[in-house]
Amino acid sequence: MPANAVYFDILIEFTPQDEAYSDFNAQRNAIPADSQIALYNEAGYMSLSFHYKNLDNANMEIESPGFHMRDANQSINRVSPAVKAVILDRDGNILQISDAIRTAPESVDEFAYRLIYDAAQAAPTLEFRQFYKGMPYFAYFLMLLPMILLRFALSVGAETLMAIPFKLRPAWKVLVVNVVTQVLLIALMQFSGLPYMTALLIGEAFVYIAEFVAYLLLYKSTPRWKIALYTLTANTLTLVIGLVMNAYFY
């Protein structure tokens, strides 16, 4: 390591014509725009820290350098097909430049995570990590199943019990209707791929309408206003139960 080494930077394959080019990223450890590293443009390489505008933060201190993109998914292999390591003094003068290394990972499931450079070696090395793929959906669904069943039981139970003060007899008809609509609602929420609130709004609108129509057919002697009031009250209650459970338990 050169005795007066203070900063570390990365050179990327880059030109002023690139869309992500910046004339000068200021406030990089107080290194001026007329420094050797800021002006460097040789063999198609320029400074990542000073000219790549999508760089969010650069800690160039040589003891613990770190470079963070504005987009967390933008790893260095997506920025440049090859890179070089460069060591600088306090004023941004170049003390040492490494050989270039390719940044492409061996697998499409990997990304370049860390650049390691030993100044005694000709070229740096790259460490790669696998993309986080998340939990398989079926396993995720099984994990949520107890909560889904609890929500199902509370919704069906609450609407069935609320049928009693509204004198909707026999109450087992309400139970059957709710079992059917809740199963359809859960299926829409879990398997449609829609955002939570979108699926909820579509599903609940269907439930309100479907249950009102079903009760009109099943309780023909009951006034429509009473069926409408029951449907609105019971479903609004179970909607609130579902929102509370989603907020606290999911």
Secondary structure, DSSP 4 states (H G I P E B T S, - for coil): --TT--EEEEEEE--TTSTTB-S----STT--TTSHHHH--BTTEEEHHHHBTTEEEEE-BTTS-EEEESSTT--HHHH-SEEEEEEE-TTS-EEEEPPPEE---SSTTEEEEEEE--TTSSS-EEEEEEPP----HHHHHHHHHHHHHHHHHHHHHHHHHHTTTTT-SSTHHHHHHHHHHHHHHHHHHHHS---HHHHHHHHHHHHHHHHHHHHHHH-TTS-HHHHHHHHHHHHHHHHHHHHHHHHHH-
